[in-house]
């Protein structure tokens, strides 16, 4: 049984992870005919519409820089772009019968991504092929299986080759870390590439959940968030975190709501006014970030999250809380976690009168500004103070930071209704921020395109629906952060 031997493979994988990280994005190119160096994509805004972008990112992020294509066949017209080098459009796909070539990977498999596009559900695939996949996985290699989804129609349900060989591999591999669409913009009856990912390092952590000495601490800043702050604090508590809130002298009911939360939740929630003695003339974001860093410094050895009241965070692994996801990141050797940003929008049409913001707003778009791709906002606090100010709060910087290979989900609700948008953008923000941050640092200008004539509503056709298919359709974009500006394509 492969799972019984997995611990030895994981131990070997962990021993060389620090060295393989140095190789990713570097090295001396093609070492043998079976080696393909994985370089990170040139831009975070690349759309994940090829396996090259996918494996380049995952390979570099998880310290693997070699690719083995097992029985590779064209998949949706895009698989060959992965196997192409700078010298040749079509590199040789290595057959499982190439024993000499494969033996070169035995010692380097912990540094390897296995791409399998063969339909292992067919009778001629043979258990030997399944056994090889399982053996490489046991030695620490990431296994990515790809196939085409069969369009629905003529009485057939939509299904894919992945579903078939998940059943055949079920006794030898854990359930995939992810299984779903490789190009989330395609819907309807069109066939599309489907990807399943097994990473033994993460699978081991999920099968043997690590524990944290203390619950993660979410440090939240608030200003006039009365409509959402109770929901966001309660969600963080349900996700296994404690919450410290610093209110920047809100003028609505935010402070009263926070005091009520402290009375009901006791030591799980703490609050303070910032600055502590007098209402400031202007909001100073740098000062707020500095205060967050000081609060975090008092908790060495603890996971810290830099959050706002209009955000909800999720681990990218099915069925796990945010705290459990951070524990897995720790077990994998990471000290910092990044997030993939999704902005939820109120849409035109009949409005749903539901108190819960998350239940009411069900359409989103991926972040598309440079700062949206830099969201490293959770870290394992050391004894030294982290730097939040330099990046404007987009990243916690500290010496020796080790980023987790998979991104978490950040659900952002910056504008919750036309009335909220008009108040936040045209009144609160225009008079709130310090002239230095506005005019010298160039911060706080991302709403400048809105005017009194703005209705603060979006067209649903320009957004993605957040529904039960979210992780299947968009999970790969969340895990990798390779989102770009996606256009919603509606199939026939």
N, C-alpha and C positions, 0 to 999 in steps of 0.2 A: 504494500500500500504506500503510495507516494507520500501521503500526508504524514505517515509515521517516520519518514526519513527527512522531512522538510527542515527540521531544526538544524541538522548538520549543514545543509545547504545555506540556510540563513546565516549561520555562524560564519561560514566562509565568506558569504557576501558582505557581512558587516566588517570583516577584517580588512577588506580591500576598498571599502567605499570611499575613504578619504583619498586614496590614490587615484581611483577612477574619476573622481570629480576633477582632478587636475588634467586628466586626459581629455575630458569632454570639451569640445571646442578647440582642441589643440592636437598634439601628436604629429605623426609623420605621414599621414595619408593612408593609402591602401597598402596594408602590410602583407596581405596575401590575396589571392583571387577571391577569397570568401570574406574579405573585410571591407566594410564601407564606413568611412568616418562620418560621424553625425556632427554637424555644425549647427549651432542655434540659428533660428531664422533671423534675417536681417532686421526685421521690424516686428514689434508686438502687434502691429495692426494687420499682419498678414491674415487672410481668411483661411480657415482650416479645411480647404477644399482639395488638398492632396495629402497622401500619407507622408510625403516628405516633410511638410510642416509639422504634422503630428509627431512623427518619430524623431525629428530633429529636436523638437521641444522636450518631449518626454525623455529622450536619450540624454540630452545635456542636463536636464533637471534632476535626473535620478542617477547620474554618474555612469551612464552606459554609452559607449561610442562605437559599437560594432553592430552590424546588421547581418543576420542570416535569413535569407528568403527561402522558406521551405515549400517546395512544389508551387512556386508562385505562378499564378495565372492572371491575365488581365481582369481587373475588377472594376466594372463601371467605367472603363476607359482611363483610369487614373493610376492604377497600380504601377505601371511601368515607369512613371515619373519618379517614383521612389528609387528604383533600381538604376536610374540613369546617373552616370558620373559626368564630370566635366569633359571627359574624352569620348564618351560613347553614349548614345541614346538608350541602348538596351544592354545592360550588364547581364551576365549569365545568372539565372536563378538556379540555386543549387539543389539537386535532387537528394532525397533521403538515401539514395543508393551510393552517393559520393562519400564513401566511408573515410577516405583519406582527407578529403576537404573538411568533413564534419569533425574529425578527430582534432583538428586544429582549434576547434571551438570548445573542446572539453575543458581546457585549462583557463579559457578566457570567457566562459559563459556568464560569469557574474558581471561581465562588462558588456553584455550582449542583449540586443533586442531580437527576438525571433518573430518574424512575420510569416504567418501561414495563411495562404489564400486557397488552399485546397479544400474542397468539400469533403470533410472526413465522415460524412454520413453515408457515403457510397460504399458499397460492399467491397470494392477493390482497394479501398484505403488501407484496410488491414490494421490490426492492433499494433503492429510494429511502428506505424507512424504516430499513433496516439502515444505509444510508449516513449518514443523519442521526444515528443513535445513535453511529456511529463518529466522525463529525465533532465532535459535542459532547464525546465522550470525548477526542479529539485536542486539544481546546482546554482540557482540564483538568477537565471535569465528572465527578463520580462517577456511574456508571450502575448503577442497581438494577433488575434485571428480576425480575418476579414472575409466578407462574403457579400453577395448581392441579395437584397430583399426582393421577394417576388411580389409584384403589384397585386392588389386585391382585384377581384372581378370573376365573373362566370361562376359565382357560388363559392369561390376560394377565399379564405381569410388571408390577410397579409402575413407572411412569415419569411424566415430567412434561413440560410445554411447554418448560421450561428446557433439558432435554436436547436437544430438537429445535432450538431456535434457538441453542444453543451451537454446533451443527454449522454453521449458516449464517453465524454471526459469526466462526467460527474463523479465517478468513483476514484478518479486519479487527481483531479484538481478541485480546489474550492470554487464556489460560484464566482463569476467574473467580478473584478473590482468595478467595471463598467461594461455595459452592453447597450448599444444604441446606434443612432445615426451618426455618420461621419460628416454629413453636410446638412446642418439643421435648417437650411433655408428651403429644402425641397419637401413638398407635401403632396397629397393626392395619390394618384394611381401609378406614379412613376417609380421605376426600380431605382434603388439607391444603395450606396455602400453602407454596410453595417459592420461595426467593429466591436470586438470583445477584448478586454485587457485583463490579464492576470499578472500581478506583480508580487513575487513571493515575499518580499520584505514587508509589504503592507498586509498581505494575506495572513502572514504569521502574527502580526500585531492584532489583527481582527479576531483570529482564532484564539489568541492568548492575550486578552486585553490588559494593557498595562494600567497602573493606577497612578494618580497624581497625589503628591503629599498634601496639597491644598487645592481647593477649587480655583479655577481661573478667576481673575478679577477684571471686570469690565469697567473702565473709567469713562464716564459719559459726560459730555458738556451739553447744556441746554440753554435755549433762549426762546421763549414763547412757543412751547411745544405741548400745550395743554391737550390738544386733540389726539396725541399719539404717545406721550411719554409713559403713561401707565401701561399701555400695551407693550411697548418696547422693553421696559424694565421687567415686566412679568415674563416676557418671552426669554430674556437672558437668564432669569432665575430657573425657568423650566429647562433651559439648555445646560444647566449644571454650573452656572457662574454665580459669583457674588457681584454686586453692583455698587460703585461709588459715583455719585452724581455731583457735579459742580455746576450750579446755576449762575449764569451771567446776568443776574438781576432781571429776570423776565417781568414783563408788565401785564401778563395775563394770569391765569390760574395755575401755571406750572408749579410754582413753589408750594402752593397749598396741596396740590396733588402729590408732590414728592413727600411732604410731611406726613400725609395720610399713609403713603406706602411704607414709611419708616415705622409708623405705629403698628401696621398690620404685619410687616415682615421682619421686624426686629433687626438682628445683627446681619441679616443678608443684604440689607440696603443701608448705605450711609449717604448723607447729603451735606453740602456746604454751599454757602454763597461765595462767589468769587468775582471781584475782590471781596475780602471778608468784612470790611467795615462800612464802605460807602459805595453808592451806585456810581459806576464810572461814567465819564463824559462820552467815551467811545468804547466800542468793543475792540479789544486787542487780542487777535487770534494767536500771535506769537506768545503772549503772556499766558493765555489759556493752555497752549501746548506745553509751555515750560512748567506750568503747575501740574499738568498730567504726568510729565516725566518725573517730577519730584514725588508725586504720590506713588508712582510705580517703583521708584528707587527704594521705598520702604518695604518692598516685598521681594527680596532676592529669592531665587529658586522657584518663582511662581509665574505661571503664564498670565500675561497682561494683554488686554484688548483695548485699543483706542477706538471708541465708538461714539456715534452721535445718536440723538433720540429718534431720528427718522430712519434708522437702519435695523435690519434683522440679519443675523449671521447663521450660516448652516455649514456643518461638515459635509464633504462631498461623498461620504460613504454611506450606503443605505442603512437606515435604522439606527444610526449613531447620533448622539447629541454633540453639540459643539465642544463640550468639555472632553467627551470621549475621543473626538477627532483630534483635539490638541494633544491628548495623551498618546495617541498613535504617532503623531508627528514627533513627539519626544522620543518614543521608542525607536523611531527610524533615524534618530540622531540630529533632528532639526532643532534650531533655536529661534526660527522666525517663520511665520506663515503669511502667504499672500492671499488675496481675495480677487475674484472676478466680479466686476461691478455690473449689476442690472438696475436700471432706472425704471420704476413703475410710474405710469402716467394716467391721469384721468382722461377719459375718452369722450368724444362727442356722442350724443344720443341720450336716451333716457338714463337718468342718474339713479344708481342703486342707493337707497337710504339705509345703509348698514353702518353701525357704529364702528366695527372693526375695520381699520384701514386696510389690512391685508386681505380681508374678505371682499372689500368694496373695489379695490384696484387690482385688476387681474390681467393687465396688459403691460408689457415691458419692452425696453430696448437695451442692448448692451451699451456700455459706456464707449464713447468714441473720441474723447479728448485725451491728449497725452497724459494728463494726470490720472485719468481713469485706469490706465494700464499699470500704474504704480500704486499698489494698494497693499503694501506690506505692513499691516496694522495690528498684528499679534506677535508677541515675542516672549521668550523665556527670560525673565528679568535676571540680570546679574547684579554684581555689587556696584557697578558703575552706572551712572545716569545715561539713558539713551538720548539720542538727538532726534527730536521730532520737528524742531523749528526749521531747520535748513530746508527740508522738503515741503514745508507748509503743512505738515501732518500726514503726508501721503506715505511716508516710510519711516519706520523706526531704525535708525542707524546706530550700530555699536560694533566694536572690533570683534572679528571672528564670527560674525553672524552666518549661520548655515540655513539656507532656505529649504523649506520642505518642497519636495518635487511635485506636489499636487496642490492646486489652489482650492480654497474654500469659496462658498457662495456668499455674496453680499447683496441683499435686497434693499434697495434705497428708494425712499418715498419722499422726495424733496418737495413736491407740490401735490397736495392731496385733493384740491378742488379749485374751481375758479376763484372763489372768495379767498381761500387760503393763499393762492398764488399772488393775487393782487396785494394782499396785506404784506406777505413776506418780501416780495420782490420790489414793489413800488413804494412801500412805506418803511418797513422795519430795516431792510438792508441799506437803503439809500442814505439813511441818516445815522446808521449804527457804526460802521467800521471806521477805524482811525484813518485820517488823511495820509499818514506815512505808509500804511499798508496798501492803501488804494493807489497813491500817486508815485511812491518810490519803489515799493516792492512789486507793484502791479497785480496784487491779489484782489479777489472778490469781484471780478468783472464778468463772470460767466453768465450772468443774467442781463447784461447790458442791452441785448437785442430786444428785450421786452419793453413795451411802452404801455401807455394808458389804454391803447386799443387792443392789447393782447387779451385773448379769452382764456388762456392757460388750459386749453384742451387739445388733445391729439386725436388723429384719425386712427381708428383701430387697424385699418389695413396697412398702416406703416409700422405696426408693432407686432410682437409675438404674443400669443395667448399663453398665460400661465395656467396650465391645467395638469391633469394626471399624467400626461405624456411629457412633462417638462424634462425630467432627467433622461429619458430615452432620446428626446429630440435635441436637447441642448447640454446634456451632461458633459460631453466631450469638450465643448467650449468652456464650461466652468472649470473642469479639471486642469486644462492647459492654459486658459487665459487667451487662447488664439481665437478672438472673436471678430475684431475689426468692425466695420459698419455693415451689418448683414441686411440685405434686402429680403423681404418676405416674398417668396415665390409661391404662387397658388397654382396647384396642379389642376388638370381637367377633371 
